[in-house]
């Protein structure tokens, strides 16, 4: 039974998404009321210009000591624009600078168990 469980874990790991985009930023409290965390804003683009973000953040980081977010919902070849705001009960700060990331295509897994049958 332990071997079967290990095999299932390995299959799950192999089958999981390989693509991700890691965002990092810096921040200091400044003079406003204390922040509660950060909102991550995300929008895919089809051209070269980032469109305006919607009114709902893509993700929330509920800590003012974590300055990293890993987006695992990305597709190879897709370009996405990201921004970050600090927030508290009064609302969101101004948007950070905007960055764009294009997820690269990864090489496929090599074939295995090749055999021949000489005659």
WOLINFEN-V973122 format. One record per pair of residues at least 4 apart in sequence whose ideal C-beta (glycine too) atoms are under 8 Angstrom apart, sorted by the first residue. I is the first residue (numbers start at 1). J is the second residue. If there is no record, write none. Layout:
# WOLINFEN-V973122
i->I j->J
i->I j->J
This chain:
# WOLINFEN-V973122
i->1 j->5
i->2 j->6
i->3 j->7
i->4 j->8
i->5 j->9
i->6 j->10
i->7 j->11
i->8 j->12
i->9 j->13
i->10 j->14
i->11 j->15
i->12 j->16
i->17 j->72
i->17 j->73
i->18 j->106
i->19 j->72
i->19 j->74
i->19 j->75
i->19 j->76
i->19 j->103
i->19 j->106
i->20 j->70
i->20 j->71
i->20 j->72
i->20 j->74
i->21 j->70
i->21 j->71
i->21 j->74
i->21 j->80
i->21 j->82
i->21 j->101
i->21 j->103
i->22 j->68
i->22 j->69
i->22 j->70
i->22 j->71
i->23 j->40
i->23 j->68
i->23 j->69
i->23 j->70
i->23 j->71
i->23 j->82
i->23 j->84
i->23 j->99
i->24 j->67
i->24 j->68
i->25 j->38
i->25 j->67
i->25 j->84
i->25 j->96
i->26 j->67
i->27 j->35
i->27 j->38
i->27 j->64
i->27 j->67
i->27 j->86
i->29 j->34
i->29 j->35
i->29 j->64
i->32 j->88
i->32 j->90
i->32 j->93
i->33 j->88
i->33 j->90
i->34 j->64
i->34 j->88
i->35 j->64
i->35 j->86
i->35 j->87
i->35 j->88
i->35 j->93
i->36 j->62
i->36 j->64
i->36 j->87
i->36 j->88
i->36 j->89
i->37 j->60
i->37 j->61
i->37 j->62
i->37 j->63
i->37 j->64
i->37 j->86
i->37 j->87
i->38 j->60
i->38 j->61
i->38 j->64
i->38 j->66
i->38 j->67
i->38 j->69
i->38 j->84
i->38 j->85
i->38 j->86
i->38 j->87
i->39 j->57
i->39 j->58
i->39 j->59
i->39 j->60
i->39 j->61
i->39 j->84
i->39 j->85
i->39 j->87
i->39 j->92
i->40 j->57
i->40 j->58
i->40 j->59
i->40 j->60
i->40 j->61
i->40 j->69
i->40 j->71
i->40 j->82
i->40 j->83
i->40 j->84
i->41 j->53
i->41 j->57
i->41 j->58
i->41 j->82
i->41 j->83
i->41 j->84
i->41 j->85
i->41 j->95
i->42 j->53
i->42 j->58
i->42 j->59
i->42 j->71
i->42 j->80
i->42 j->81
i->42 j->82
i->43 j->50
i->43 j->51
i->43 j->52
i->43 j->53
i->43 j->54
i->43 j->80
i->43 j->81
i->44 j->78
i->44 j->79
i->44 j->80
i->44 j->81
i->45 j->49
i->45 j->50
i->45 j->51
i->45 j->79
i->45 j->80
i->45 j->81
i->45 j->100
i->46 j->79
i->50 j->81
i->50 j->98
i->50 j->100
i->51 j->81
i->53 j->81
i->53 j->83
i->53 j->95
i->57 j->85
i->57 j->92
i->58 j->71
i->59 j->69
i->59 j->71
i->61 j->66
i->61 j->69
i->64 j->86
i->69 j->84
i->71 j->80
i->71 j->82
i->74 j->78
i->74 j->80
i->74 j->101
i->74 j->103
i->75 j->103
i->76 j->103
i->76 j->104
i->76 j->105
i->76 j->106
i->77 j->102
i->77 j->103
i->77 j->105
i->78 j->102
i->78 j->103
i->79 j->100
i->79 j->101
i->79 j->102
i->80 j->100
i->80 j->101
i->80 j->102
i->80 j->103
i->81 j->98
i->81 j->99
i->81 j->100
i->82 j->98
i->82 j->99
i->82 j->100
i->82 j->101
i->83 j->95
i->83 j->96
i->83 j->97
i->83 j->98
i->83 j->99
i->84 j->95
i->84 j->96
i->85 j->92
i->85 j->93
i->85 j->94
i->85 j->95
i->85 j->96
i->86 j->92
i->86 j->93
i->87 j->91
i->87 j->92
i->87 j->93
